[in-house]
């Protein structure tokens, strides 16, 4: 064979060359970020809600609740010495309440303070733990408490509220008990410092589950974690998708994903200061901070210390100052005056707010131990606010039931898929 025939075989066609040049000039279109959940029928899982499958949803909820309680009970038994020490100490303290002596008033005082702090700590945990939709306890409990203290401070011209009934209830002190004092924002902030700090500490504790989940996945390995706990790592899977999207430039990200990645980059680059900055502002994406720190094995006290300082100190002072500023007497007067300028409904809403405010002030001037000012008809605004709070709590409880029921379905579905895989492999 001649060399000409060989060159004819090697030489590409003109049409192929033109196609290759066109393909080189074209830029690859970005692919959308697809989040897949292996072997999971999300449409079927979404049907497990109270209003669609009430009996089956309640049954799955109870099964999942009992399994979670049993799991943590077994986990608690591994710390036998700690549990035994706690039980002995609790029994000694409890027996102290039934023995007369000079120690009894001290024990009663510490019990009251402990229960009061535990109450606000629990509300803080409920606000950020991620159960169902989350209960916005600042709007429902802490914010109204700070507003009530602010109103009472300006109305009574004092912060020395008689104890009891404070802090369960607030009444103005008698003029013979204390003199008038200058009321400032700082003095009111100091009055509600304990409640605010405990609530903020509770929100910091509620951010720990995503951190521990991601840390356990990083330590045990990605594949092992998926096999052992495939039903509880949905947030971790989303985080891993974001990390893949950052490496692959051809993947198209949504606006929310870009914000999540920016939070991830800040925490990864800045460390403690980045966590502190993210925790110091109202940030609904802070779960990603816990997952990021757990994934990169950030030390526990680095993450929790920055979160505690940011949420319980920095952010709480900002929130306290805002509520106190808004419910100061002169600002309320200006706000009520502005309500009349609202078209159509302003003139109807303003009397409701004034009626509510006058009723709250009247309650503050009743004598200790009397129910004067508590009787009579309830204001329309108080009735509406009470029903809104009740509906929000009810919705929170229903969301927990739905969430645990769907988690149970997801767990059963994953076990069913794994058993089918084993059968196929054996065959």
C-alpha positions in Angstrom: 0.0 0.0 0.0 1.2 3.5 -0.7 1.6 6.3 1.7 -1.2 8.3 0.0 -3.8 5.7 1.0 -2.6 5.9 4.7 -2.9 9.7 4.7 -6.5 9.4 3.3 -7.4 7.1 6.2 -6.0 9.5 8.8 -7.1 12.8 7.3 -10.4 13.9 8.9 -13.4 15.0 6.9 -14.2 18.7 6.5 -17.7 18.3 8.0 -16.3 16.7 11.1 -13.7 19.4 11.5 -16.5 22.1 11.3 -18.6 20.3 13.9 -15.7 20.1 16.3 -15.0 23.8 15.9 -18.7 24.6 16.6 -18.7 22.4 19.7 -15.6 24.0 21.0 -17.0 27.5 20.5 -20.2 26.6 22.3 -20.3 27.0 26.1 -22.0 24.2 28.0 -25.3 25.2 29.4 -25.5 25.1 33.2 -27.3 22.2 34.6 -29.8 22.7 37.3 -29.0 21.5 40.8 -31.0 18.3 41.2 -31.5 17.0 44.8 -32.3 13.3 44.7 -33.5 11.2 47.6 -32.7 7.6 46.7 -35.6 5.2 46.7 -37.9 7.7 48.4 -41.4 8.5 47.3 -41.7 12.1 48.5 -45.2 12.4 47.2 -46.3 9.5 49.3 -44.4 10.8 52.4 -46.1 14.2 52.0 -49.5 12.4 52.5 -48.6 11.5 56.1 -50.3 14.6 57.7 -53.0 14.8 60.3 -55.6 16.3 57.9 -55.2 13.6 55.2 -54.3 10.4 57.1 -55.1 11.1 60.8 -55.1 7.5 62.1 -52.0 6.3 60.2 -50.1 9.6 60.9 -50.8 9.3 64.7 -49.8 5.7 64.7 -46.5 6.4 62.9 -45.9 9.4 65.2 -46.3 7.3 68.4 -44.0 4.6 67.0 -41.3 7.1 66.2 -41.7 8.9 69.5 -41.3 5.6 71.5 -38.3 4.6 69.4 -36.6 8.0 70.0 -37.3 7.9 73.7 -36.1 4.3 73.9 -32.9 5.2 72.0 -32.1 8.1 74.3 -33.0 6.0 77.4 -30.5 3.3 76.3 -28.0 6.0 75.5 -28.4 7.4 79.0 -27.8 4.0 80.6 -24.2 4.1 79.2 -23.5 6.9 81.6 -24.5 4.9 84.7 -22.2 6.7 87.1 -23.4 10.1 86.1 -27.0 9.1 86.2 -26.5 7.5 89.6 -24.8 10.6 91.0 -27.7 12.8 89.6 -30.3 10.6 91.2 -28.6 10.6 94.6 -28.1 14.4 94.5 -31.8 14.9 93.5 -33.0 12.7 96.3 -30.9 14.5 98.9 -32.2 17.9 97.7 -35.8 16.7 97.6 -35.6 15.3 101.1 -34.3 18.8 102.2 -37.7 20.3 101.4 -39.4 18.0 104.0 -37.0 18.9 106.8 -37.7 22.0 108.9 -34.7 24.4 109.3 -33.0 27.6 108.3 -32.0 26.0 105.0 -35.7 25.8 103.8 -36.1 29.4 102.5 -32.8 29.1 100.6 -33.9 25.9 99.0 -37.3 27.4 98.0 -35.6 30.4 96.5 -33.2 28.3 94.4 -36.0 26.0 93.3 -38.0 29.0 92.1 -35.0 30.4 90.3 -34.1 27.1 88.8 -37.6 26.5 87.4 -37.8 30.0 86.1 -34.5 29.7 84.3 -35.4 26.2 83.0 -38.7 27.6 81.6 -37.0 30.2 79.5 -34.2 27.8 78.5 -36.8 25.3 77.3 -38.6 28.0 75.3 -35.3 28.9 73.6 -34.6 25.3 72.7 -38.1 25.0 71.3 -37.5 28.0 69.1 -34.4 26.6 67.3 -34.4 22.8 67.8 -36.0 22.2 64.4 -39.0 20.2 65.5 -41.7 20.6 62.9 -42.0 24.3 61.9 -40.3 25.6 65.1 -42.1 27.6 67.7 -41.4 31.3 67.6 -41.2 31.7 71.3 -39.6 35.2 71.2 -42.8 36.6 69.5 -45.1 34.5 71.8 -43.4 34.7 75.2 -40.1 36.7 75.6 -41.1 39.7 73.5 -44.4 40.2 75.3 -42.7 39.7 78.7 -40.2 42.5 77.9 -43.0 44.7 76.6 -45.0 44.1 79.8 -42.0 45.1 82.0 -41.4 48.2 79.8 -45.1 49.3 80.1 -45.0 48.7 83.9 -41.8 50.6 84.3 -43.1 53.7 82.7 -46.5 53.5 84.2 -45.3 52.8 87.8 -42.2 55.0 87.4 -40.3 52.2 89.1 -38.7 48.8 88.5 -38.9 47.5 92.1 -42.0 45.3 91.5 -43.1 43.4 94.6 -42.0 39.7 94.7 -44.2 37.8 94.7 -46.1 38.1 92.4 -43.2 39.2 90.1 -42.1 37.7 87.8 -45.2 35.6 87.3 -47.3 38.8 87.4 -46.5 42.5 87.6 -48.1 45.1 89.8 -46.9 48.6 90.8 -45.2 49.0 94.1 -46.8 51.2 96.8 -45.4 54.7 97.1 -44.5 53.9 100.7 -42.4 50.8 99.6 -40.2 52.6 97.2 -39.7 56.1 95.7 -39.8 57.1 92.1 -36.7 56.5 90.0 -35.5 57.5 86.5 -36.5 54.9 84.0 -34.0 54.3 81.2 -33.6 51.7 78.4 -30.5 50.4 80.2 -32.3 49.9 83.5 -35.1 48.0 81.8 -32.6 45.9 79.9 -31.0 45.0 83.3 -34.4 44.0 84.7 -35.0 41.4 82.0 -31.4 40.3 81.6 -31.8 36.9 83.2 -34.8 35.8 81.1 -33.2 37.1 77.9 -29.9 35.3 78.5 -31.5 32.0 79.4 -33.7 32.2 76.3 -30.7 33.0 74.1 -28.7 30.1 75.7 -31.6 27.8 74.8 -31.5 28.9 71.2 -27.8 28.2 71.2 -28.3 24.7 72.6 -31.0 24.1 70.0 -28.4 24.6 67.2 -26.3 21.6 68.4 -28.1 18.7 66.7 -27.0 19.7 63.1 -23.5 20.1 64.4 -23.4 16.6 66.0 -25.1 15.0 63.0 -22.5 16.4 60.5 -19.6 15.7 62.9 -20.7 12.0 63.3 -21.0 11.7 59.5 -17.5 13.2 59.0 -15.9 10.9 61.6 -17.6 7.7 60.5 -17.4 8.3 56.8 -20.0 9.3 54.3 -21.0 5.9 53.1 -21.2 4.3 56.5 -23.3 7.2 57.8 -25.7 6.9 54.9 -26.2 3.2 55.6 -26.6 3.5 59.4 -28.8 6.6 59.5 -30.3 7.2 56.1 -33.5 8.7 57.5 -32.0 11.5 59.5 -29.4 13.1 57.3 -31.5 15.1 54.8 -29.9 18.4 55.8 -26.5 16.8 55.5 -27.3 15.6 52.0 -28.3 19.1 51.0 -25.1 20.4 52.4 -23.1 17.9 50.4 -24.9 18.8 47.2 -23.9 22.4 47.8 -20.3 21.4 48.2 -20.5 19.5 44.9 -22.1 22.5 43.3 -19.3 24.8 44.5 -16.7 22.5 42.8 -18.6 22.0 39.6 -19.0 25.4 37.9 -21.5 24.0 35.3 -24.2 23.5 38.0 -26.8 26.2 38.3 -27.6 27.4 41.8 -30.7 29.1 43.0 -30.6 32.4 45.0 -31.1 30.6 48.3 -28.3 28.1 47.5 -26.0 31.0 46.8 -26.8 32.6 50.2 -26.1 29.3 51.9 -22.8 29.0 50.1 -21.9 32.5 51.2 -22.6 31.5 54.9 -20.5 28.4 54.4 -17.5 30.4 53.0 -17.7 33.0 55.8 -17.5 30.3 58.5 -14.9 28.3 56.7 -12.5 31.3 56.2 -13.1 33.4 59.3 -13.8 30.6 61.9 -14.8 31.7 65.3 -15.5 35.3 64.3 -17.6 34.1 61.3 -19.7 31.9 63.6 -20.1 34.8 66.0 -21.2 37.1 63.2 -23.7 34.6 61.8 -25.1 34.0 65.3 -25.3 37.7 66.3 -28.0 38.5 63.7 -31.4 36.9 63.0 -30.3 34.2 60.6 -32.7 31.5 59.5 -29.8 29.7 57.7 -27.8 29.2 60.8 -28.4 25.5 60.7 -25.9 25.5 57.8 -23.3 26.9 60.2 -23.7 24.0 62.5 -23.5 21.5 59.6 -20.4 23.3 58.2 -18.6 23.2 61.6 -19.5 19.6 62.2 -18.4 18.6 58.6 -15.0 20.2 59.0 -14.6 18.9 62.6 -14.5 22.3 64.2 -13.9 22.0 68.0 -17.1 21.8 70.0 -16.3 24.7 72.3 -15.3 26.9 69.3 -18.7 26.4 67.7 -20.8 26.4 70.9 -18.9 29.3 72.5 -19.3 31.6 69.5 -22.9 30.5 69.1 -23.6 31.2 72.8 -22.0 34.6 72.8 -23.7 35.6 69.6 -27.2 34.4 70.4 -27.4 34.9 74.2 -25.5 38.2 74.5 -25.1 40.1 71.2 -28.4 39.3 69.5 -30.4 39.3 72.7 -29.3 42.8 73.5 -30.3 44.0 70.0 -33.7 42.3 70.4 -34.3 43.6 73.9 -33.4 47.2 72.9 -35.8 47.0 69.9 -38.8 45.8 72.0 -38.1 48.3 74.9 -37.7 51.2 72.4 -41.0 50.2 70.6 -43.0 49.9 73.8 -41.8 53.0 75.6 -44.6 55.3 76.5 -43.9 58.2 74.1 -43.3 55.8 71.2 -46.6 54.0 71.9 -48.4 57.4 71.9 -46.8 58.2 68.5 -47.6 54.8 67.1 -51.3 55.1 68.1 -51.5 58.5 66.6 -50.1 57.2 63.3 -52.7 54.5 63.3 -55.4 57.1 62.5 -53.6 57.8 59.2 -54.1 54.2 58.0 -56.9 54.4 55.3 -60.2 52.7 55.9 -59.2 50.7 59.0 -57.1 53.1 61.0 -60.0 54.8 62.9 -61.4 51.4 63.8 -58.1 49.8 65.0 -56.9 52.7 67.1 -59.7 52.3 69.8 -59.0 48.6 70.1 -55.3 49.3 70.9 -56.2 52.1 73.3 -58.7 49.9 75.1 -56.1 47.2 75.4 -53.5 49.6 76.8 -55.8 51.1 79.3 -56.8 47.6 80.5 -53.1 46.6 81.0 -52.4 49.8 82.9 -55.4 49.3 85.2 -54.1 45.8 86.1 -50.8 47.3 87.2 -52.4 49.4 89.9 -54.3 46.7 91.8 -53.3 45.9 95.3 -51.2 42.8 96.1 -53.3 39.6 96.4 -56.4 41.2 94.9 -58.1 40.5 91.6 -59.2 44.1 91.1 -58.8 45.0 87.4 -58.7 41.4 86.3 -62.5 41.0 86.2 -64.9 42.4 83.7 -65.1 41.8 79.9 -61.9 41.1 78.1 -60.8 43.6 75.4 -61.3 42.5 71.8 -57.6 42.9 71.0 -56.6 40.7 74.0 -59.1 38.0 72.8 -57.7 38.1 69.3 -54.0 37.9 70.5 -54.9 35.0 72.8 -56.5 33.1 70.0 -53.5 33.8 67.7 -51.1 32.4 70.3 -53.3 29.3 70.8 -53.4 28.7 67.0 -49.6 29.0 66.7 -49.0 26.6 69.5 -51.5 24.1 68.0 -49.9 24.4 64.6 -46.5 23.8 66.2 -47.7 20.6 67.9 -49.4 19.4 64.7 -46.2 20.0 62.7 -44.2 17.9 65.2 -46.7 15.0 64.8 -46.5 15.3 61.0 -42.7 15.5 61.0 -42.1 12.5 63.2 -44.7 10.5 61.2 -43.0 11.3 58.0 -39.6 10.5 59.5 -41.0 7.1 60.5 -42.3 6.4 57.0 -38.9 7.4 55.6 -37.2 5.0 58.0 -39.4 2.1 57.1 -39.1 2.9 53.4 -35.3 2.9 53.6 -35.3 -0.4 55.5 -37.6 -1.9 52.9 -35.3 -0.8 50.0 -32.2 -2.3 51.8 -34.0 -5.6 52.3 -34.9 -5.7 48.6 -31.3 -5.0 47.6 -30.1 -7.9 49.8 -32.6 -10.3 48.2 -31.5 -9.3 44.7 -27.8 -9.7 45.5 -28.5 -13.1 47.0 -30.4 -14.2 44.0 
